């Protein structure tokens, strides 16, 4: 404090506050590393709205111009759905007059008709171009690039079906997520193109349409009067208030671009070092030496010596001029001048730190996408049996979650609407008629969706483990076949059918029951 003095006349100075050790969140270091990173608290859905268009454009650009990301996208599809998810109906028909045999027969009929519909592009796609599995593939690609998959359901009338020569009227039309507008009006309950009611439930979706070359915005109702979905909007929210998804690659944009810059810089440096890797060492004097000779000429008696030395160098240059050094598609070295030596250098890049740093960036991208490091880079140089098992075990839960949250809901929406039509028009009989089905639509339409088998590092060891779980009663046929991507009912029916075929032909059936034989373990030969 200025102007204050003590009784003895010395200035009065305020004592400095002593820093006290504290224990709390966000306690910074002396370097202030936490304080240097400004991170305001915002709503996540507002962050998505502000960044959606930029993230979507950047994600599509990276995928379309990166073989690694394109392959990673294909790997996601292969892990999640393989060649397509298999329908396993699981209806709750209790209290509807069905016994177990009738239920099994009804499920068998549903499976048969669903496969015929789902794998026929003219039946399931409004445009008549994509089969059901292809539409799911596109939805998963959109989920990676845009963070969501969108589409609109349509219903063909009897006249439309007759004109196209098809049976069913339920159709799905995939609409690219960028066509779902970003319009936001809190007063009207509109946020990023989605209208909500007072309880926060979606009422309609606003898409940008093109008719006759003219763009217009049109609102599509989320559900019809009977509660059937009319718009498909599938995304994996991060926050409870999220309305739209965002690209899965958004958290890894910085790292991936850094990896591309590292690759480009390393390649350019290697090319430059390769081009200039041939050096010519000569005893001929440099420009400084020639300037020294000019000074020597001006000194007394130095003119003759300088001239003689220049004549000597001239003779050497004349002799060197007859030789040829060419570096290109047809390299040639005919003869070198006196005192000259040709040296070959090697490129100094990439250095010893390149691969560890590059691999670190690749692991960051693989973790973001949800695939293994080996699946992203195809690099298995340091892989072992144990590491592959742990890698597959950790990523399998991610694959199953993606299947249940993204791929299966797409199939389930179409299946529910299709089954409603099949029962309503009498192609699939149901006890009590359509009214009984309508009153129990959700219970009857329940289903499971099975994908490809769980990857294993050693099929023999995995099969032995499966057998052991069945033997000690800690698993079931349904659980084990689920990991193999096989429908347990279809497996049972196939085994039963083939067994009966062998029996009717008087042959020994490979499925016939046998007395259990003890398994004798043998030690491997040294």
C-alpha positions in Angstrom: 0.0 0.0 0.0 1.6 3.3 -1.1 2.2 6.2 1.3 2.0 4.3 4.6 5.0 4.1 6.9 5.9 2.4 10.1 6.6 4.3 13.4 10.3 3.9 12.7 9.9 5.5 9.3 10.3 2.5 7.1 7.6 1.8 4.4 4.7 -0.4 5.3 4.6 -3.3 2.8 1.7 -5.8 2.7 2.8 -9.3 3.5 2.7 -11.7 0.5 0.1 -14.5 0.7 1.8 -17.8 1.2 0.6 -20.5 -1.1 -1.1 -23.3 0.7 -1.2 -26.9 -0.5 -4.7 -27.8 -1.6 -6.5 -31.0 -2.5 -9.3 -30.5 -5.0 -10.4 -31.1 -8.5 -8.6 -29.1 -11.2 -5.6 -28.4 -9.0 -3.1 -27.1 -11.6 0.6 -27.6 -11.8 3.2 -24.8 -11.6 3.4 -24.8 -15.4 -0.4 -24.0 -15.6 -1.1 -26.7 -18.1 -4.8 -27.0 -17.1 -5.3 -23.2 -17.1 -3.8 -23.0 -20.6 -6.7 -25.2 -22.0 -9.9 -23.2 -22.1 -13.0 -25.4 -22.1 -16.3 -23.6 -21.6 -19.2 -25.7 -20.4 -21.8 -26.0 -23.2 -24.8 -28.2 -24.1 -23.7 -31.2 -26.1 -26.6 -30.9 -28.5 -25.6 -27.3 -29.2 -22.1 -28.5 -29.9 -23.5 -31.1 -32.3 -25.6 -28.5 -34.1 -22.7 -26.1 -34.5 -20.3 -28.7 -35.7 -22.5 -31.1 -37.7 -22.1 -29.8 -41.2 -18.4 -29.2 -40.9 -17.8 -32.6 -39.3 -19.9 -34.4 -41.9 -18.1 -32.8 -44.8 -14.7 -33.5 -43.4 -15.5 -37.1 -42.5 -16.7 -37.8 -46.1 -13.6 -36.1 -47.5 -11.3 -38.2 -45.4 -13.1 -41.5 -46.1 -13.2 -40.9 -49.8 -9.5 -40.0 -50.0 -8.1 -42.5 -47.6 -7.7 -46.2 -48.4 -7.1 -46.9 -44.8 -10.4 -45.3 -43.7 -12.3 -46.8 -46.6 -11.0 -50.2 -45.5 -11.9 -49.5 -41.9 -15.4 -48.7 -42.9 -15.7 -52.0 -44.8 -14.3 -53.7 -41.7 -17.0 -52.2 -39.5 -19.6 -53.6 -41.9 -18.0 -57.0 -42.0 -17.7 -57.2 -38.2 -21.2 -55.9 -37.5 -23.5 -57.5 -40.1 -21.3 -59.6 -42.3 -23.4 -60.5 -45.3 -26.5 -59.5 -43.5 -28.3 -59.9 -40.2 -30.5 -63.0 -39.7 -34.0 -62.7 -38.4 -34.9 -64.8 -35.4 -38.5 -64.1 -34.4 -39.2 -64.1 -30.7 -43.0 -63.4 -30.4 -44.8 -63.5 -27.1 -47.9 -65.5 -28.1 -49.0 -66.4 -24.6 -52.8 -66.1 -24.2 -53.4 -66.0 -27.9 -54.3 -69.7 -28.4 -51.0 -71.0 -29.7 -49.3 -74.1 -28.5 -45.6 -74.8 -29.0 -46.0 -76.6 -32.3 -48.2 -73.9 -33.8 -45.8 -71.2 -32.6 -42.9 -73.0 -34.3 -44.9 -73.4 -37.5 -45.9 -69.7 -37.5 -42.2 -68.6 -36.9 -41.1 -70.8 -39.7 -43.6 -69.2 -42.1 -42.5 -65.7 -41.0 -38.9 -66.5 -41.6 -39.5 -67.9 -45.1 -41.6 -64.9 -46.2 -39.3 -62.4 -44.7 -36.2 -63.7 -46.5 -38.1 -63.5 -49.8 -39.0 -59.9 -49.1 -35.8 -58.7 -47.5 -33.5 -60.0 -50.3 -35.6 -58.7 -53.1 -34.7 -55.1 -54.0 -38.0 -54.5 -55.9 -40.0 -55.5 -52.8 -38.3 -53.8 -49.9 -36.7 -50.6 -51.5 -38.9 -47.8 -52.7 -36.5 -47.1 -55.5 -36.3 -50.8 -56.3 -32.5 -50.8 -56.3 -31.2 -52.0 -53.0 -31.8 -55.2 -51.1 -32.3 -55.1 -47.3 -28.7 -56.0 -46.4 -27.5 -53.3 -48.8 -29.6 -50.7 -47.1 -28.2 -51.7 -43.7 -24.7 -51.4 -45.1 -25.4 -47.9 -46.3 -26.9 -47.0 -42.9 -23.7 -48.2 -41.1 -21.6 -46.1 -43.5 -23.7 -43.1 -42.8 -23.4 -43.8 -39.1 -19.6 -43.6 -39.4 -19.6 -40.5 -41.6 -22.6 -38.6 -40.3 -23.3 -40.2 -36.9 -26.9 -41.2 -38.0 -29.0 -43.1 -40.5 -32.2 -41.7 -41.9 -35.0 -42.9 -44.2 -38.7 -42.5 -44.9 -41.3 -45.3 -45.1 -43.7 -45.4 -48.0 -46.6 -47.7 -48.9 -47.5 -48.7 -52.4 -51.2 -49.0 -53.3 -52.6 -52.0 -55.1 -52.3 -50.0 -58.4 -48.6 -49.3 -57.8 -47.9 -52.9 -56.9 -49.7 -54.2 -60.0 -47.8 -51.8 -62.2 -44.4 -52.9 -60.8 -45.3 -56.6 -60.5 -44.7 -56.8 -56.8 -46.6 -58.2 -53.8 -45.9 -56.1 -50.8 -46.6 -52.4 -50.2 -44.2 -51.6 -47.4 -41.1 -49.8 -48.7 -38.2 -48.0 -47.2 -36.6 -45.0 -48.9 -33.1 -44.2 -47.5 -32.6 -40.4 -47.3 -29.0 -39.1 -46.8 -28.7 -37.4 -43.4 -27.6 -34.1 -44.9 -31.1 -33.8 -46.3 -32.4 -33.6 -42.8 -32.2 -29.9 -42.4 -30.5 -27.9 -39.6 -33.4 -25.6 -39.0 -33.8 -24.7 -35.4 -36.6 -22.8 -33.7 -36.9 -23.3 -29.9 -40.3 -21.5 -29.8 -41.8 -24.1 -32.3 -40.1 -27.1 -30.7 -37.8 -27.5 -33.8 -34.2 -28.4 -33.3 -31.9 -29.5 -36.2 -34.9 -30.4 -38.3 -36.8 -32.4 -35.7 -40.1 -31.2 -34.3 -40.8 -32.2 -30.7 -43.9 -32.0 -28.6 -44.2 -30.6 -25.1 -42.7 -33.8 -23.6 -39.7 -33.8 -25.9 -40.9 -36.6 -28.1 -40.3 -36.4 -31.9 -43.4 -35.5 -33.9 -42.1 -34.8 -37.4 -38.9 -34.5 -39.4 -38.1 -31.8 -41.9 -36.3 -33.0 -45.0 -35.1 -31.1 -48.0 -36.7 -32.6 -51.1 -36.1 -32.1 -54.8 -39.1 -32.2 -57.1 -38.8 -31.3 -60.8 -35.4 -29.7 -60.1 -36.8 -27.4 -57.4 -35.7 -27.7 -53.8 -38.3 -27.5 -51.0 -38.6 -28.4 -47.4 -41.2 -30.9 -46.3 -42.3 -32.2 -42.9 -42.8 -36.0 -42.5 -44.8 -37.3 -39.5 -42.7 -39.5 -37.2 -45.6 -42.0 -36.7 -49.0 -42.8 -38.2 -52.2 -42.9 -36.3 -51.7 -46.5 -35.3 -48.2 -45.8 -34.0 -46.2 -47.4 -36.9 -43.0 -45.5 -37.6 -43.0 -43.5 -40.8 -39.4 -42.0 -40.4 -36.3 -44.0 -39.6 -33.8 -42.0 -37.6 -31.2 -44.1 -35.9 -28.2 -42.7 -34.0 -26.2 -43.3 -30.9 -26.7 -40.4 -28.5 -24.0 -39.2 -26.1 -26.2 -37.0 -24.0 -29.8 -37.4 -22.8 -30.9 -34.2 -24.7 -29.2 -35.1 -28.0 -31.4 -34.8 -31.1 -28.9 -35.7 -33.8 -25.8 -37.8 -34.0 -22.4 -36.6 -35.2 -19.6 -38.3 -37.2 -17.7 -41.1 -35.3 -14.5 -39.7 -36.8 -15.0 -36.2 -35.2 -12.9 -36.9 -32.1 -10.0 -38.3 -34.3 -9.9 -35.6 -37.1 -6.9 -33.9 -35.6 -4.9 -37.1 -35.1 -5.7 -38.5 -38.6 -4.8 -35.3 -40.4 -1.5 -35.2 -38.3 -0.8 -38.8 -39.5 -1.4 -37.8 -43.1 0.9 -34.8 -42.7 3.5 -37.0 -41.1 3.3 -39.5 -44.0 3.5 -36.8 -46.7 6.5 -35.0 -45.0 8.3 -38.3 -44.6 7.7 -39.3 -48.2 8.8 -36.0 -49.6 12.0 -36.0 -47.5 12.8 -39.5 -48.6 12.3 -38.6 -52.2 14.5 -35.6 -51.9 17.2 -37.5 -50.2 17.0 -40.3 -52.8 17.3 -37.8 -55.7 20.3 -36.1 -54.1 21.9 -39.3 -52.7 24.7 -39.3 -55.3 27.6 -37.1 -54.4 30.7 -36.2 -56.5 33.9 -35.4 -54.5 36.5 -33.5 -56.5 39.9 -32.0 -55.7 39.1 -29.1 -58.0 39.1 -25.7 -56.1 36.0 -23.9 -55.2 35.0 -20.3 -56.1 37.1 -19.1 -53.1 40.2 -20.8 -54.6 39.7 -19.1 -58.0 39.3 -15.7 -56.2 42.6 -16.4 -54.4 44.3 -17.1 -57.7 43.1 -13.7 -59.0 44.7 -12.0 -56.0 47.9 -14.0 -56.6 48.1 -12.7 -60.2 48.3 -9.1 -58.8 51.3 -9.9 -56.6 54.9 -9.7 -57.8 56.0 -12.9 -59.5 52.7 -14.6 -59.0 51.4 -14.2 -62.5 53.3 -17.0 -64.0 52.5 -19.5 -61.2 48.8 -18.7 -61.3 48.7 -19.1 -65.1 50.4 -22.4 -64.9 48.0 -23.7 -62.3 45.0 -22.5 -64.3 46.4 -24.3 -67.4 46.6 -27.5 -65.3 43.1 -27.2 -64.1 41.9 -26.5 -67.6 43.5 -29.8 -68.8 41.7 -31.7 -66.0 38.4 -30.1 -66.9 38.9 -30.9 -70.5 39.5 -34.5 -69.6 36.5 -34.6 -67.3 34.3 -33.1 -70.0 34.8 -36.2 -72.0 33.2 -38.3 -69.2 29.5 -38.6 -68.5 27.5 -39.0 -65.2 23.8 -39.5 -65.7 21.3 -40.2 -62.9 17.8 -41.0 -64.1 15.9 -43.9 -65.8 19.1 -44.9 -67.5 22.0 -44.1 -65.1 25.5 -44.0 -66.6 29.0 -43.3 -65.2 31.5 -43.5 -68.0 34.7 -42.0 -66.5 35.6 -39.5 -63.7 38.1 -36.7 -63.9 41.4 -36.9 -62.1 41.0 -36.8 -58.3 37.2 -37.2 -58.4 35.3 -39.8 -56.4 31.6 -40.9 -56.8 29.8 -41.7 -53.5 26.3 -43.2 -52.9 24.3 -42.0 -49.9 21.2 -43.6 -48.3 18.0 -41.9 -47.2 18.0 -40.9 -43.6 14.2 -41.1 -43.2 12.0 -42.4 -41.8 13.8 -42.3 -38.6 13.6 -44.7 -35.7 10.8 -42.7 -34.1 8.6 -42.8 -37.2 6.9 -46.1 -36.7 6.1 -45.8 -33.0 4.5 -42.4 -33.5 2.7 -43.5 -36.6 1.3 -46.6 -34.9 0.2 -44.5 -32.0 -1.9 -42.3 -34.3 -3.3 -45.4 -36.0 -4.4 -46.8 -32.6 -6.2 -43.6 -31.8 -8.2 -43.8 -35.0 -8.9 -47.5 -34.6 -10.3 -46.9 -31.1 -12.5 -44.1 -32.3 -14.0 -46.1 -35.2 -14.5 -49.2 -33.1 -12.2 -51.8 -34.8 -9.0 -53.5 -33.9 -5.6 -52.0 -34.6 -4.8 -54.9 -36.9 -8.1 -54.5 -38.7 -7.3 -50.8 -39.4 -3.6 -51.2 -40.4 -3.4 -54.9 -41.4 -0.2 -54.9 -39.4 0.2 -58.1 -37.4 3.9 -58.2 -37.0 4.0 -58.2 -33.2 0.7 -60.1 -32.7 0.6 -63.2 -30.5 -2.1 -65.7 -29.7 -2.8 -64.0 -26.4 -2.7 -60.5 -27.8 -5.1 -61.4 -30.6 -7.5 -63.0 -28.1 -7.5 -60.0 -25.9 -7.9 -57.7 -28.9 -10.9 -59.6 -30.2 -12.4 -59.9 -26.7 -12.2 -56.2 -26.1 -13.6 -55.2 -29.5 -16.4 -57.8 -29.6 -18.5 -56.0 -27.0 -18.2 -52.8 -29.2 -19.3 -54.8 -32.3 -22.3 -56.3 -30.4 -23.3 -52.9 -29.1 -23.1 -51.4 -32.6 -25.2 -54.2 -33.9 -27.9 -53.8 -31.3 -28.0 -50.0 -31.3 -27.6 -49.2 -35.1 -28.0 -52.2 -37.4 -30.7 -54.1 -35.6 -33.1 -51.1 -35.1 -33.0 -50.5 -38.9 -34.1 -54.1 -39.6 -36.6 -54.1 -36.8 -38.4 -51.0 -38.0 -38.9 -52.5 -41.5 -39.8 -55.9 -40.1 -42.4 -54.5 -37.8 -44.1 -52.6 -40.6 -43.8 -55.5 -43.0 -45.3 -58.0 -40.6 -48.2 -55.6 -39.9 -49.0 -55.6 -43.6 -48.5 -59.4 -44.0 -51.0 -60.1 -41.3 -53.3 -57.3 -42.3 -53.6 -58.6 -45.9 -53.9 -62.2 -44.8 -50.6 -63.5 -46.3 -49.5 -64.7 -42.8 -52.5 -66.1 -40.8 -52.9 -65.1 -37.2 -55.4 -66.4 -34.7 -58.0 -63.7 -33.9 -57.2 -61.9 -37.2 -55.7 -58.5 -37.7 -57.5 -57.0 -34.7 -55.8 -59.4 -32.3 -52.4 -58.7 -34.0 -52.9 -55.0 -33.8 -53.7 -55.1 -30.1 -50.5 -57.0 -29.5 -48.3 -55.6 -32.3 -45.2 -55.0 -30.2 -45.3 -58.5 -28.5 -45.8 -60.3 -31.7 -43.2 -58.4 -33.7 -40.4 -59.0 -31.1 -37.3 -60.5 -32.8 -33.6 -61.0 -32.4 -31.0 -60.2 -35.1 -28.0 -62.4 -35.4 -24.8 -61.4 -37.2 -21.5 -63.0 -38.1 -19.6 -65.3 -35.8 -17.3 -64.0 -33.1 -13.7 -64.1 -34.4 -11.3 -66.5 -32.8 -7.5 -66.9 -32.7 -7.7 -70.7 -32.6 -10.8 -72.5 -33.8 -9.9 -75.8 -32.1 -9.4 -74.2 -28.7 -12.6 -72.2 -29.1 -14.6 -75.3 -30.0 -13.2 -77.2 -27.0 -14.2 -74.3 -24.8 -17.7 -74.3 -26.2 -18.0 -78.1 -25.6 -16.8 -77.7 -22.0 -19.4 -74.9 -21.3 -22.2 -77.1 -22.7 -21.0 -80.1 -20.7 -20.8 -78.3 -17.3 -24.2 -76.6 -17.9 -22.9 -73.0 -18.0 -24.2 -72.3 -21.6 -26.8 -73.4 -24.1 -27.1 -74.3 -27.7 -28.7 -70.9 -28.4 -25.8 -69.0 -26.7 -23.1 -71.0 -28.5 -24.8 -70.8 -31.9 -25.3 -67.1 -31.3 -21.5 -66.6 -31.1 -21.2 -68.5 -34.4 -23.8 -66.4 -36.1 -26.2 -69.4 -36.5 -29.9 -69.4 -35.9 -30.5 -72.2 -33.3 -34.0 -73.1 -34.6 -32.6 -73.3 -38.2 -29.8 -75.5 -37.0 -32.1 -77.8 -35.2 -34.5 -78.1 -38.2 -31.6 -78.7 -40.6 -30.1 -81.4 -38.4 -33.4 -83.1 -37.9 -34.1 -83.0 -41.7 -30.8 -84.4 -42.6 -30.9 -87.0 -39.9 -34.3 -88.3 -41.1 -32.9 -88.4 -44.7 -30.1 -90.7 -43.6 -32.5 -92.9 -41.6 -34.9 -93.2 -44.5 -32.1 -94.2 -46.8 -30.9 -96.9 -44.4 -27.6 -95.2 -43.8 -25.9 -94.4 -40.6 -26.7 -90.9 -39.6 -23.9 -88.6 -38.4 -26.4 -87.1 -36.0 -27.4 -90.3 -34.3 -26.8 -90.4 -30.6 -23.6 -92.2 -29.5 -22.3 -93.4 -26.2 -20.0 -90.8 -24.7 -16.4 -91.9 -25.1 -13.7 -90.6 -22.7 -11.4 -88.1 -24.2 -7.7 -89.1 -23.9 -5.4 -86.2 -23.7 -2.0 -86.8 -25.3 1.1 -84.8 -24.7 2.5 -83.2 -27.9 5.7 -84.7 -29.2 8.8 -82.7 -28.1 
